[in-house]
Amino acid sequence: MTNEQLQGVVSSIHFSADPACLPALVEDLGVRLAACLKSQVGLLSTSLETSADGRWLIQRSRWVSADAAQAALEGDSCSARLLGEAIWRYGAKAVRFDVPEEA
């Protein structure tokens, strides 16, 4: 087993929103996204945090592989639907993905 397999592959989703909207993102959407991701094959761990400046909600996940991370966000997955909801319901100004590619 390689060191990468032992540590996992980290992906993150960053939501930028008006600071007044972040509590709703954390309390509702963030919780539902974490629950959705936990149902995905290959997830090792997940966390939710607010950036130091209070403008970003950051959801980080550790996966067994980059393929598992990408599969969790593809197509009509529950996580893909929730990301769309972040924009139209909670007014997220930007959603940024950091999903690694296989080497």
N, C-alpha and C positions, 0 to 999 in steps of 0.2 A: 504494500500500500504506500502511495507517495505521500509526501508531506502535505500537498494540496488536498488530497482526499481526507487526510486526518483533520485538517483545519476547516475544510469546506470552502465554498466560493461565495463571496458576499455580493449581494445586489442591494441597491437602495432606490427608494422612490422619494423624491423631494416635492412637497406641495408648498407653493408660495401663495400666501393669502393675506388679506388685511388682518392685522393682529386681533381685531375684534371677532373675526370668523374662526380663528384657530381653536378656541374651546370646542366649538361644534364639530370641527374636523377631528379633534382628538377623541371626544366623548362618543361620537357616533360612527363616522366613517372609518376612523383609524381602528377602532375596536372591531368593526365588521370586516375590514380588510385583513387584520391579523387573524381572525377566525377563518376567513376564506383561505388564506395562505396556508394555515395549519392543515387544511384538508388536501393540500397538494403533495404529490409524491416527490420525495427527495428533499423536503424541508428539514433542516437540522435545528434552526432556532429563528426567532423573530423578535424585534424590539421596535418600540415607538418612542420618539423623543421630539422635543422642540429645540430648534437651534438657539444658540446663545443670544442672538439678537431678537429672538421672538418672532421672526418673520417666516420661518419654514417649519413645517412638520416633516419629520424624516422617519420613514419606515425602512428598517434594515432587516434583511433576511440572510441567513447562511444556508447554502444549498450543497448537496452532494456533488453537483456539477453545474457548469454553465448551461447545459442543455435543460436541466431541471428548472433553473431560474427562468429561462426564456419561455419554456412551456407553460409556466404558471401565469404568464401575462399575455399569452397569445389568444387570438380568436375571440370566442364568446365565453371565455372563462369568467368566473364570478369576479376575479380581481380586475379583469379588463373592464367589466361593466361598472365596478365601483370607482375606477379611475375616471371614467367619463362622468360619473355622478359628482365627483369632486369638483369638476368645473361648472356644471350647470346648477347644482343645488347649493354648493358651498362657496361659489365664487372664487375658486382657486385661480390665481392669475397665471400660474405656470405649474406644470408638472414635469419633472425631470427624472429620467431613469438612468441608473448606472447599473447595467447588466453586463457582466464580463462575457467575453467570447472564449470559446475553447481554444487552447493553444495548439 
